[in-house]
Amino acid sequence: LQLIHKSLFDKFGSYRKYDALKYDDDESFVAQNLPSRILFFNEILPHFVAHVFSLIPIFDMRILTYEINSFYDTWEGRGKLSIKDFDHVVYSMVLLITKICQLSMNLSKLSAKIQFPLRDLNTSKYVSIVNHFLFKMKSLRKCTLLQLQCLILLRFYYWCGPEDGDGAEHQHSRILLGTVIASCKEMGINWNALLSPDDYFFELHEQSRPDPS
């Protein structure tokens, strides 16, 4: 029992330490906290599709895969994040999907019997980085579909992650849910669209992201 308590204290202590950090958006920091392309597409994304996606079916996986591939292409070619091109949002999605899949694998009954590279990946800073990009850059003044999907993904992590019931994090999670609902309303997405889909439609601009097609 002492070991369990010590483990919990260590975990929350580490979480608090990273949660309070301020981040520079420099290339070395982004690179240090980005799963390799091979690891993400060979192990992480397949696990997400097989075991997590049915719990949070908010993506067209073909479009999501295209967006993430494009992000890695841009990052490997340019080595910088473009806020204008929403690279920071796709980057946040990659981190969240990785964090959720690692949590999923660790909670699996088979986790102690199998070895997987994702187990050794240090994801301790990921949620703090996502919060930095989504909330400390004033990027929610005009919400996009990508940002909304990322917000929902973050809320999903808080729902299933171990920090959800912890005081401040529980409050943050409730505020985040309000932000998700407000963003849905801003984009014209409401319960009527789900309850009576034949009576409602979404008109997407040609230049929207993801592409309307």
N, C-alpha and C positions, 0 to 999 in steps of 0.2 A: 504493500500500500504506500509506503514511504517513497518507493521508486516512482510510482505512478504520480504522486503529488509533486515530486521533484521535477519529473518530466513536464508536467503541466506548467509549473512555475517557470521553468527554463523556456518553454515555448512562448508563453505570453510575454516574458521579459524580452526575448529576442524580437517578437512581433512589435512590441512597443518601441524598441530601439529603432527598428527600421521604419516604423510608421511616422516617426518624428523627423526623419532625415529630410534634408532639402537636396534636390537633385539638379545637377547641371545636365543640359541636353546635349552633351558632347558625344562625339563618335565613340570614344573608348568605353564610356559608361553604357551606351545603348548596346554596343557589341558584346560587352561582358554579360549582359542580361537578356540575350536573345538566343533561344535554342537554335542549334544548327539546322539548316534547311533539310538535310538528310534525316536527322532525328525527328523533326517535326512531321515531315510527310511520310516517313516510313513507319513511325511508331505512334506518335501523338495523335495526329489527325485520324488515322484508322481506328484507334481506341475511342476517340470522341464519337465518331460515326456509329461504331458498333454498340457502345455502352452508355453514352451520355445524350446523344442527339435526340432520342425519343422523349427525353425528359424536358427538353427545351427546344422544340422544333421551330425556331424562329428564322432559320436560314434556308436559302436555296443553296445546297452544298456545292453545286456547280459554280455558282457565282462567288461563294465564299472562297472556294479553292482558287478561283481565278484572281480574286483580290489579294489573297495571301501570296500567291506566286508572283504577282506583279510587284508586291511590296518587297519580296526578297530580291527580285530582279533589280529594282531601283536601289535598294540598300547596297547590294553587292557592286553595283555599277557606280553609284554616287557617294555612298558612305555617309549620307546625311538624311535626316528626317525632314520632309517638307510638310509643314503645318497646312499650307494652302492646298496640298494634294491629299490631306487627311492621312498621311503616313502614320501619324501618332495614334490614330484611332485603330488602324489595322494592326499596328505594333501592339497596342493594348489588347486587342482580341487574341493575338498569338500568345501573349503572356497569360491571359485568363484561361484560354483553352488548355494550355500546358499545365497551369496550376490545378485546374479542375480534374484533368486526367491523372495527374500525380496523386491527388487526393483519392480519386476513384480506385486507382491501383493499390494504394496503401490500405484502403478499407476492404479490399477484396479478401475473401477467405484464403485465396491462394497466394497472397502477397508474400508470405513467409517462405513459400516453397519454390518461388520462381525468381529469377534475376531479370531485371530490365534496366536499360540505361537511364530511363527517366527517374528511377529511384535515386540516383546519385546526382541529379541535377539540382543545383541550389536555386530554389524559387522563393526564398524568404523575402526578397525585396519586391517581388512582382506586383502584389496588390497595392503597395505604396506607390510604385511607379505609375500604375494605372490611375490611381486617385490623383496623382500629380498632373498627368496629361489631361484627364477629363475635367478636373475641377479647379485647377490652379492656373489654367491658361485662358480662362474666359472663353472657352470654346462652345459653351452651351447657349449662347445668345440666339442662335438660329440653328436648331437641331436638325440633323440629317438622319436618314435611315440608318446609315452606318453607325452613327453615334448612339442612336436609340438602341440598336442591337447590342452595342457594346455595354450600354447602361444595364440592359436586361441581363446580359451575361454576368456582369459584376454583381447584380442583385441575386442572381442564381448562386454565385459562389458564396455570398454571405449567407444565403439560406441553407446551404449544405456544408459550409465550412465550420471549423471548430470555434471560430471567434464570434459567431452570430449571437450567442446568448450573453456575451460579455458586455456589461454596462454601456460604455460609450459606443462600442461597435453595434450594439443593438439599436441605439438611437440613430446612429449613422445609417444603418440599414433601412430604418423607417423613413428617414429623410430621403434616401435614395429612391425608395419606392414612390414617394411623392413626386420626385423629379422625373421618374419614368412615366408616371401617369400624366404629368403636365406636358412632357415632350410628346406623348401620344396625342393629346388634345391639340397641341400646336400643329401637328402634322395631319390633323383631321381623322385620326384613328380613334374610334370610340366603340362602346359595346354594341351599338346598333349595327356597325359594320360586321361584327361577328355573329350577332343574333339573326340578322336579316341580310345576308351577303348579296342576295339578288337585287336588293333595293339600293345598294351603295356601290360606288366604284372609286378608285383612286386615279387621279390624273397626274401622271409623273412627267416632269419636264425632260426633254431629250438629253440635257446635260446632267441629269441627276446621277447620283452615285449610291448604290450600284446602278448599272445601266438598266433601263426599263425592260429591255428584252430578256 
